[in-house]
Amino acid sequence: MKLSDFDFDLPPERIAIRPMSPRGDAKLLVSQAGQIEDAHVRDLCSYFRPGDRLVLNDTKVIPARLFGTRARQSAQGRVEAKIEVTLLEPQASGRWKALIKPLRKLAVGEEIQFAAGLSARCIEKTDGEALLDFSAQGAELDAALDVSGQMPLPPYIASKRAADAQDKSDYQTVWAKHRGAVAAPTASLHLDAAALDALQGHGVTISYVTLHVGAGTFLPVKVEEIRTHTMHAEWGCVSPQAVAEIEQTRAAGGRIIPVGTTALRLIETAARGGTLRPFEGETDIFIYPGFEFQITDGLMTNFHLPKSTLLMLVAALIGKPHLDAVYAHAVAQNYRFFSYGDASLLFAS
């Protein structure tokens, strides 16, 4: 299939820059047996059977966007300039890969000063990124980021408004546990504690996996032949407990429904070869039409960017013709798109 097959026209006003409040008021498009139905997230219990299992990603987004200053001595004296840093990925050494604006003006060896007494030195610059060595590590760095950092909103939101205090709760799942993501598993943002209680009261069970969503989730596909696209890698973990729970549900005839493409990609990674096994490490699985799902029976997800790998994943699950129908319906019915937008519940074709 071609990249152009996954393009569609989206009016700019359909891009949500704030979530619905309360979360259950978001629209929910339900697709099952080739039929499309309009509902709301608060109606989720109507579409699940007792014995179904949700798989949730319990990664926690870090305040990865920092604003600081860099200083140099010049013939005119000390010169300070503002600089923006977006953390991308931690290294085994404790250093961080980061995007820097403006990168070209930052010299290797130069230090950046942030709030809360935090600083970082530029160790190297490669491929449009920098490697930073922070003055704090571990829990001390986490605490400093919580004070001085902002939530790393997706580019299509950040271009329209700055992050604020509300985003620290809006752009985080209510069950977030393991720090490490620089983007949220956004389908999960629709579910609050009341929704989880209602689903469990209905007989739906829940398993947790961890996939630290990276900034690569926003990278565009640049090749026309999609099979030649190289996916970014992200670290994930499927525990023995999650494997046992999922297999127990399958044996009893329940359906496995990940919430979000991140949870789906991770369990399908752990099931490569046809058997679900515990997994810990990096996954670069690329799911597009023709993929054979081993575990997934359905998916709760948001409405995705044109020409994105996430859109290709959805097409693999429900079929490309039905994907086109779902997205045409969503546009016509004024659904809100992308990270803070409305949701869909899609059962495999």
Secondary structure, 3 states (H helix, E strand, C coil): CEHHHHCCCCCHHHECCCCCCCHHHCEEEEEECCEEEEEEHHHHHHHCCCCCEEEEECEEECCCEEEEEEEEEECCEEEEEEEEEEEEEECCCCCEEEEEECHHHCCCCCEEECCCCCEEEEEEEECCEEEEEECCCHHHHHHHHHHHCECCCCHHHHCCCCCCCCHHHHCCCCCCCEEEECCCCHHHHHCCHHHHHHHHHCCCEEEEEEECCCHHHHCCCCCCEHHHCCCCCEEEEECHHHHHHHHHHHHCCCCEEEECHHHHHHHHHHCCCCCCCCEEEEECCCCCCCCCCCCCCEEEEECCCCCCHHHHHHHHHHCHHHHHHHHHHHHHCCCCECCCCCEEEEECC
